[in-house]
């Protein structure tokens, strides 16, 4: 099937052709006809399958006749993040270039006055995040009584980010007679409740099993012996060994984004960070440079995990295994888009076993292991040594002293001067600074110190008996 067979107008087909597309993706082929007929739909498809165009194209067609009144938009698209909202706005500019449709983007980090000026002139398409839309509504700057088409995009992400109460409040402000489309990668029970309550006989369009990885993405798993510093070295080696055109490196925590970006830049990589604490203008500027190829590596938190459409992105690196298994699908969906080949590699330490298990259960199969870069976990450079000054930020603990292998007789001569025994003596103090008498043992040597040393070592081990990660900067293989 081609777009020209779907009943779209010639001006819209011309814009689609100018963008370089002829054939719709499966979700577009299924969703567009239903939306053109005015039906409510639930679209379930993995990320990177063209969901945005599946609702922007029919909306342009539906809104091509008529005119918006001041402060009364004719359609509403709700997005969970500013980046996704901005990307949808770009889609409307590309596909609606032959139509005289007005559009407003209501997101945080942008002046209220500029947004209010557009609303006062009247907009056909309103794209907004829930919080900023409610701010404008409470100020009396936007009225929602004339909404004819509602789209809730990335509904499961809305749920994860706690926006569902705001979404419900917004829906209750809309006319009951309207067309509603809800798109999501998964369909949890709370989203199902939302569709049952606020949609009229919706058609479900599902083109792939929920939370399945795209077949165009080659996945790989690299096990790293060590903690944050060893993972940094392994990531650098993996990037060097891979034919990387551009890539996103995902971290679970914002503080790790900053630390990893600084480390990569100190080793000569063209990298920049993206996370939720950045000002909106800085985030948009960083994304623009990444799209234009000025930045090769984008180190990001999950704020960038959904919906970002970067042309021909070759790789995704999961520096951390995501805590929610579904986020793995969304992360690796940034590559291998539109039928292109992509690669997604995940770095794993023993502390990630629980999260890795959840991801592999969701996939229904293990992620295949890769080799060649694991030796990098022990690779250190001068830049690494300078990075280690800030290691306390990522949970590093003081360096542990290796177990002494001296004979018991020799141990008894030196234990009194060791820092560890100084701490033990302090805890055994009888109040006047003198240690309590030690019980004599056979051979005239004291074994109290080695016993306490062993007990202290056991406290620094995981439940499975292995050395705990994150408590030492020394690579694990040096402690064997």
C-alpha positions in Angstrom: 0.0 0.0 0.0 1.1 3.6 -0.7 0.0 6.8 0.8 -1.8 7.8 -2.4 -4.1 4.9 -1.9 -5.2 6.0 1.6 -7.6 8.9 0.6 -5.2 11.7 1.5 -5.5 15.0 -0.4 -2.9 16.0 -3.0 -1.4 18.8 -1.0 -0.7 16.4 1.8 0.6 13.7 -0.5 3.0 16.3 -2.0 4.3 17.2 1.5 4.8 13.5 2.3 6.6 12.9 -1.0 8.9 16.0 -0.3 9.8 14.4 3.0 11.0 11.3 1.1 8.2 8.8 2.0 6.0 6.7 -0.3 4.9 3.7 1.7 3.3 3.9 5.2 4.6 1.8 8.1 2.3 -0.9 9.5 0.9 1.3 12.3 0.3 4.1 9.8 -1.5 1.8 7.3 -3.8 0.6 10.1 -4.4 3.8 12.0 -4.8 6.5 9.3 -7.9 5.0 7.7 -9.7 4.7 11.1 -8.8 8.3 12.0 -9.9 9.6 8.7 -13.3 8.0 9.3 -13.6 9.8 12.6 -13.3 6.7 14.8 -11.6 6.5 18.2 -8.5 4.3 18.2 -6.0 2.7 20.5 -2.7 2.4 18.8 -0.2 -0.1 20.3 3.2 -0.3 18.6 6.8 -0.4 19.6 8.8 2.8 19.5 10.3 3.8 16.1 7.4 2.5 14.0 6.1 5.9 12.8 3.4 6.5 15.4 3.7 10.3 15.2 2.9 10.5 11.5 0.0 8.0 12.0 -1.9 10.8 13.8 -0.4 14.0 12.4 -1.3 13.1 8.8 -5.1 12.4 9.4 -5.3 15.4 11.8 -4.0 17.8 9.0 -6.6 16.3 6.7 -9.4 16.7 9.2 -8.5 20.2 10.2 -7.9 21.4 6.6 -11.4 23.0 6.6 -12.5 25.4 9.2 -10.9 28.1 11.3 -9.9 28.4 14.9 -11.2 31.1 17.2 -9.2 33.0 19.8 -8.1 31.0 22.8 -10.2 28.0 21.5 -7.9 25.4 19.8 -9.6 22.9 17.5 -7.3 19.9 18.4 -5.1 18.9 21.3 -2.1 16.6 21.5 -0.8 15.7 24.9 2.9 14.6 25.3 4.8 13.5 28.4 8.0 15.5 27.7 9.0 18.8 26.1 11.2 17.0 23.6 8.4 14.9 22.3 6.1 17.9 22.1 8.7 19.8 20.1 9.2 16.8 17.8 5.5 16.5 17.0 5.5 20.3 16.2 8.3 19.7 13.7 6.2 16.9 12.1 3.3 19.3 11.7 5.6 21.9 10.1 6.9 19.3 7.6 3.6 17.6 6.6 1.4 20.7 6.9 3.6 23.0 4.8 0.8 23.1 2.1 -1.9 23.9 4.6 -2.6 27.2 6.4 -2.9 25.6 9.8 -1.9 27.5 12.9 -0.1 25.7 15.7 1.0 26.5 19.3 3.4 24.6 21.5 2.8 24.8 25.3 5.8 23.4 27.1 7.8 24.5 30.2 11.0 26.6 29.9 9.4 28.9 27.4 7.9 32.4 28.0 4.2 32.4 28.9 3.7 35.6 27.0 4.9 34.2 23.7 2.5 31.2 24.1 -0.4 33.5 25.1 0.1 35.6 21.9 -0.4 32.6 19.7 -3.4 31.4 21.7 -5.0 34.8 21.4 -4.7 34.6 17.6 -6.4 31.2 17.6 -4.7 27.9 16.9 -5.8 24.8 14.9 -3.4 22.4 16.6 -2.4 22.7 20.3 0.6 20.5 21.4 1.2 20.6 25.1 2.6 18.9 28.2 -0.2 18.4 30.8 1.3 20.7 33.4 1.9 23.7 31.2 -1.6 23.3 29.6 -3.3 23.4 33.0 -1.3 26.5 34.0 -2.6 28.3 30.9 -6.1 27.0 31.6 -6.1 28.2 35.2 -4.9 31.6 34.0 -7.9 31.8 31.7 -5.7 32.0 28.6 -7.0 28.8 26.9 -10.5 27.3 26.5 -11.0 23.7 25.7 -14.6 23.7 24.7 -14.0 23.5 21.0 -11.6 20.5 20.9 -12.6 18.1 18.1 -9.7 15.8 18.1 -7.7 14.6 21.2 -4.5 12.6 21.0 -2.8 11.2 24.1 0.7 10.1 23.0 3.0 7.8 24.9 0.2 7.0 27.4 2.3 4.4 29.3 5.0 7.0 29.7 2.4 9.4 31.1 1.6 6.8 33.7 5.2 6.2 34.6 5.8 10.0 35.1 2.6 10.4 37.2 0.7 12.5 34.7 -2.5 10.4 34.6 -4.4 12.5 37.1 -3.6 15.6 35.1 -4.6 13.9 31.9 -7.9 12.8 33.4 -8.6 16.4 34.6 -7.9 17.7 31.1 -10.1 15.1 29.4 -13.0 16.1 31.7 -12.7 19.7 30.4 -13.2 18.7 26.8 -16.5 18.3 24.9 -17.9 14.8 25.3 -18.5 14.6 21.5 -14.9 14.4 20.1 -12.6 12.0 18.4 -9.9 10.4 20.7 -6.7 8.6 19.8 -4.4 7.0 22.4 -1.0 5.7 21.5 1.2 3.6 23.7 4.0 1.0 23.5 2.4 -1.1 26.2 -1.1 -1.3 27.7 -1.0 -1.5 31.5 -4.2 -1.9 33.5 -4.4 1.8 34.4 -4.2 2.9 30.8 -6.9 0.3 30.0 -9.1 1.9 32.6 -8.6 5.3 31.0 -9.6 4.0 27.6 -12.7 2.3 28.9 -13.8 5.5 30.7 -13.1 8.2 28.1 -13.2 6.6 24.6 -16.3 5.5 22.6 -16.0 2.0 21.0 -12.3 2.4 20.2 -10.7 0.3 17.5 -7.5 -1.3 18.8 -4.6 -1.2 16.3 -1.7 -3.4 17.3 1.0 -4.1 14.8 3.6 -5.8 17.0 3.6 -7.7 20.3 3.8 -5.2 23.2 7.3 -4.4 24.4 9.1 -6.3 21.7 12.4 -5.2 20.3 12.7 -4.2 16.6 14.3 -7.0 14.5 16.6 -4.4 12.9 18.4 -3.9 16.1 21.4 -6.1 16.9 21.6 -6.5 20.7 24.6 -7.4 22.8 25.5 -7.7 26.5 28.9 -6.9 28.0 29.7 -8.1 31.5 32.1 -5.9 33.4 34.0 -6.9 36.6 34.0 -3.8 38.7 32.0 -0.7 39.4 31.5 2.8 37.9 35.2 3.4 36.9 35.5 0.0 35.3 32.3 0.5 33.4 33.6 3.8 32.0 36.7 2.1 30.7 34.7 -0.7 29.2 32.3 1.8 27.5 35.2 3.7 26.0 36.7 0.5 24.6 33.4 -0.6 23.2 32.8 2.7 21.5 36.3 2.6 19.9 35.7 -1.0 18.7 32.3 -0.2 17.2 31.7 1.7 14.0 29.7 4.5 15.6 28.2 7.1 13.5 26.2 8.7 16.4 24.9 7.2 19.6 22.9 7.8 22.8 24.5 6.5 26.0 21.8 6.0 28.6 22.3 6.3 32.4 19.7 5.7 35.1 20.7 8.7 37.2 21.1 12.4 36.3 24.3 12.7 38.4 25.8 9.8 36.5 25.0 11.6 33.2 27.2 14.5 34.2 30.0 12.3 35.5 30.1 10.1 32.4 29.9 13.1 30.0 32.9 14.7 31.8 34.8 11.4 31.6 34.1 10.9 27.9 35.1 14.4 27.0 38.3 14.1 29.0 39.2 11.1 26.9 38.7 13.0 23.7 35.2 11.9 22.8 32.7 14.4 21.2 30.1 14.0 23.9 27.3 16.1 25.5 24.8 15.5 28.3 21.0 15.7 28.3 18.9 15.4 31.5 15.8 16.9 33.1 17.7 19.4 35.3 18.9 21.3 32.2 17.2 24.5 31.1 14.8 24.0 28.2 16.8 26.2 25.9 20.0 24.2 26.7 18.2 21.0 26.1 16.8 22.0 22.7 20.2 23.4 21.6 22.0 20.1 22.6 19.4 18.1 20.7 19.7 20.3 17.6 23.5 19.9 17.6 23.1 16.1 18.0 20.7 15.9 15.1 23.0 18.0 13.0 26.0 15.8 13.7 27.9 18.4 15.7 27.7 16.1 18.7 28.5 12.4 18.2 27.7 10.9 21.6 24.6 12.1 23.6 24.8 11.0 27.3 21.2 11.0 28.5 18.8 10.0 31.2 15.4 8.5 30.3 14.1 11.9 29.4 15.4 11.1 25.9 14.3 7.5 25.9 11.0 8.1 24.1 10.1 9.4 20.7 13.3 11.1 19.7 13.7 10.5 16.0 17.4 11.0 15.1 18.1 10.1 11.5 20.3 7.1 10.9 21.5 6.7 14.5 23.8 3.8 14.5 24.2 2.8 18.2 22.6 2.9 21.6 24.7 2.1 24.7 23.0 1.2 28.0 25.6 2.3 30.5 23.1 1.2 33.2 20.5 -1.5 32.8 17.2 0.3 33.1 15.3 -0.3 36.4 12.0 -0.7 34.5 12.2 -3.4 31.8 9.9 -1.6 29.4 12.4 1.3 29.3 14.9 -1.1 27.6 12.6 -1.4 24.6 12.2 2.4 24.4 15.9 3.0 24.7 17.1 0.6 22.1 14.2 1.8 19.8 16.2 5.0 19.2 18.3 3.0 16.7 17.3 0.7 13.9 14.4 3.0 12.9 12.5 3.0 9.6 14.1 -0.3 8.6 17.7 0.8 9.1 20.2 -1.4 10.8 21.1 -0.5 14.4 23.1 -1.8 17.4 22.3 -1.7 21.1 24.9 -2.8 23.7 24.3 -3.0 27.4 27.0 -3.0 30.1 26.2 -5.2 33.1 27.8 -5.7 36.6 26.7 -8.2 39.1 24.7 -5.5 40.9 22.5 -5.3 37.7 21.4 -9.0 37.9 17.9 -8.2 39.1 17.2 -5.6 36.5 18.8 -7.7 33.7 16.5 -10.6 34.7 13.5 -8.4 34.2 14.6 -7.2 30.8 15.3 -10.7 29.6 12.0 -12.0 30.9 10.3 -9.2 28.9 12.2 -10.1 25.8 11.5 -13.8 26.3 15.2 -14.6 25.6 18.6 -13.7 26.9 20.6 -10.9 25.4 23.5 -12.4 23.5 26.9 -11.8 25.1 29.7 -9.9 23.3 33.4 -10.0 23.9 36.5 -8.1 23.2 35.9 -5.0 25.4 35.7 -6.6 28.8 39.4 -6.3 29.3 38.9 -2.6 29.2 37.4 -2.8 32.7 41.0 -2.8 34.0 42.3 -0.1 31.7 43.2 3.1 33.4 44.7 6.3 32.0 45.8 9.6 33.4 42.4 11.0 32.6 40.9 8.1 34.6 43.0 9.0 37.6 41.8 12.6 37.4 38.2 11.3 37.1 38.6 9.3 40.3 38.8 12.5 42.4 35.1 12.8 42.0 34.4 9.1 42.5 32.6 9.8 45.8 29.8 11.2 43.8 28.9 7.8 42.4 29.1 5.8 45.6 32.8 4.8 45.8 34.1 3.8 49.2 37.6 4.0 50.7 40.1 1.5 49.4 40.1 -1.8 51.4 43.3 -3.4 52.6 44.0 -6.8 51.2 44.0 -9.8 53.5 47.4 -10.4 55.0 49.0 -13.8 54.3 51.6 -13.6 57.0 51.9 -16.4 59.5 50.0 -16.0 62.7 53.2 -15.4 64.6 54.2 -12.5 62.4 50.6 -11.1 62.4 50.7 -10.8 66.2 53.8 -8.6 66.0 52.2 -6.1 63.6 48.5 -6.0 64.3 48.7 -3.3 67.0 49.9 -0.7 64.5 47.4 -1.4 61.7 44.7 1.2 61.1 42.0 -1.5 61.1 43.1 -2.7 64.6 43.2 0.9 65.8 39.5 1.1 65.1 38.8 -2.3 66.7 40.8 -1.3 69.8 38.7 1.8 70.1 35.5 -0.2 70.1 36.8 -2.6 72.7 37.9 0.2 75.1 36.9 -0.2 78.7 36.5 3.6 79.2 40.1 4.6 80.2 41.7 4.2 76.8 43.1 0.7 77.5 42.0 -2.3 75.5 40.4 -5.2 77.4 42.7 -8.1 78.2 42.9 -10.7 75.4 42.3 -14.4 76.0 45.5 -16.4 75.6 45.6 -19.0 72.9 47.8 -21.9 72.1 51.3 -21.0 71.0 51.2 -17.6 72.9 49.8 -15.7 69.8 46.7 -13.6 69.7 44.1 -14.6 67.0 41.6 -11.9 67.9 42.9 -9.6 65.2 42.6 -12.1 62.3 39.1 -13.1 63.5 37.9 -9.6 63.5 39.5 -8.9 60.2 37.7 -11.9 58.7 34.4 -10.7 60.2 34.9 -7.2 58.7 35.6 -8.8 55.3 32.4 -10.8 55.5 30.4 -7.6 56.0 31.8 -6.2 52.7 30.5 -9.2 50.7 27.2 -9.6 48.9 24.7 -12.2 49.9 26.2 -14.7 47.3 29.6 -14.5 48.9 31.3 -12.3 46.2 32.9 -9.0 46.8 30.4 -6.1 46.9 30.5 -3.7 44.0 30.8 0.0 44.4 32.9 -0.3 47.6 36.4 -0.2 46.0 38.0 1.6 43.2 40.4 -1.4 42.6 39.3 -3.6 39.7 37.7 -6.9 40.9 40.2 -9.1 39.1 43.1 -7.6 41.2 41.3 -8.7 44.4 41.1 -12.3 43.5 
